[in-house]
Amino acid sequence: MTTRNLENITIHQFRGLKELELKELGQINLLVGVNNSGKTSVLEALSIYCDALNLRNWLTIARQREDVSSSSRTPPIDALRWLFNKELPQVGNIFISGNGEFSVRSVRAVYEDIEGIYFLDKSQRRRRAGARYEQINDNEDEDETISDNEDTLEVARKGLDLKIEIYDGRSTHLDGIHSNITDSYQLWENDFLLSRKPINREVSLPISVVTPTSHRSNIGQIKLLSEASFHNFKSDVLDLLSQMDQNISGIDILVPPESISFRFSIYIQHKKLGLVPISSFGDGVRRLLHIALKLASVKGGILLIDELESTIHTEALQNSFQWLVKWSKQMNVQIFATTHSLEAVDALLAVNENASDLVLYRLEPKETQTKVVRHDWSRLKRLREELGQEVRW
């Protein structure tokens, strides 16, 4: 039996999930269930587990459900708090454990709310806090006091102490006892939350997330396509895009001749349309491109896909998934994906060949835990093709 990066995962505490266990994971792991059953939360927990000491990753996961263009996004610290299971009003816990080739056996994190005071002079207010503190003296609701020096503003602020502890199965003391790796952060409102500490890559696994809208980032796509080109993967990406449109014959990063800003864009060579920007195509082509490029970027790691079937036409599902299965095996990338689509389940069933290739997990939230019903490829094939049963809920 092939050993995978992740063989089993138990999410003991994360957001609203409690004691959710995914046993005998496969190459492609499909998460189904009713709305709000915790499918996306499982992907988020996996991302934290595989890169727990990367504070930038924590912040990305905490805010990835929000519209990046919205002016009313949740403050970063508040977004982080919502990742935790809260047993007490001011304390939150996360606990995830697992096994497989990846050496990390468990991740624990706890935060505690804290309060403090900092001082800003007028120049600091303008430079560091912008318009909010430019107008703060006119806002009677602000929690503030002015010191004897009228040029100095004393501001109360809130924050949190965050402690992350990793149990690394490879790291042992001389007495043979496994050791823990611990890191601590003190995070404050209105401060940058990105860690300046070097990331310990020995306890991290290449991992990336595809959200229902992440394929619309032009800058992100350009970086990923550049990486794929350097790794001689671009021709294989074209094979996938041709599943959506047989007239696609090339893809390049170009600066339009009429451009005065030297801004690069992705262009597709089309047999009927000529050379056209990727933005001219529908979301289906752009999302498949994004999935392919993300797959290449996490070779030997984990790819998380939220709403696998999103924007892909039903008729293109089977060919697209056949490509995805082939390259996930060749690149040794384990995939976890959510779906609401029975057509997506059937298409994946058709392009996989044995019980370890595809595993479906149906999440059923209960009062004290989230129950998981597991179907491997063999059982799923029998339920769908012989009995015609609904397997999503």
Secondary structure as GFF3:
##gff-version 3
##sequence-region A 1 393
A	DSSP	beta_strand	8	14	.	.	.	ID=ss1
A	DSSP	beta_strand	17	22	.	.	.	ID=ss2
A	DSSP	beta_strand	28	32	.	.	.	ID=ss3
A	DSSP	alpha_helix	39	50	.	.	.	ID=ss4
A	DSSP	alpha_helix	55	63	.	.	.	ID=ss5
A	DSSP	alpha_helix	76	81	.	.	.	ID=ss6
A	DSSP	beta_strand	85	88	.	.	.	ID=ss7
A	DSSP	beta_strand	91	99	.	.	.	ID=ss8
A	DSSP	beta_strand	104	121	.	.	.	ID=ss9
A	DSSP	alpha_helix	122	124	.	.	.	ID=ss10
A	DSSP	pi_helix	125	129	.	.	.	ID=ss11
A	DSSP	alpha_helix	131	134	.	.	.	ID=ss12
A	DSSP	three_ten_helix	136	138	.	.	.	ID=ss13
A	DSSP	beta_strand	144	146	.	.	.	ID=ss14
A	DSSP	beta_strand	152	172	.	.	.	ID=ss15
A	DSSP	beta_strand	178	188	.	.	.	ID=ss16
A	DSSP	three_ten_helix	201	203	.	.	.	ID=ss17
A	DSSP	beta_strand	207	210	.	.	.	ID=ss18
A	DSSP	three_ten_helix	214	216	.	.	.	ID=ss19
A	DSSP	alpha_helix	218	230	.	.	.	ID=ss20
A	DSSP	alpha_helix	234	244	.	.	.	ID=ss21
A	DSSP	beta_strand	248	254	.	.	.	ID=ss22
A	DSSP	beta_strand	265	270	.	.	.	ID=ss23
A	DSSP	beta_strand	274	277	.	.	.	ID=ss24
A	DSSP	three_ten_helix	278	280	.	.	.	ID=ss25
A	DSSP	alpha_helix	283	297	.	.	.	ID=ss26
A	DSSP	beta_strand	302	305	.	.	.	ID=ss27
A	DSSP	three_ten_helix	314	316	.	.	.	ID=ss28
A	DSSP	alpha_helix	317	330	.	.	.	ID=ss29
A	DSSP	beta_strand	334	338	.	.	.	ID=ss30
A	DSSP	alpha_helix	342	351	.	.	.	ID=ss31
A	DSSP	beta_strand	358	365	.	.	.	ID=ss32
A	DSSP	beta_strand	370	376	.	.	.	ID=ss33
A	DSSP	alpha_helix	377	381	.	.	.	ID=ss34
A	DSSP	pi_helix	382	386	.	.	.	ID=ss35
###
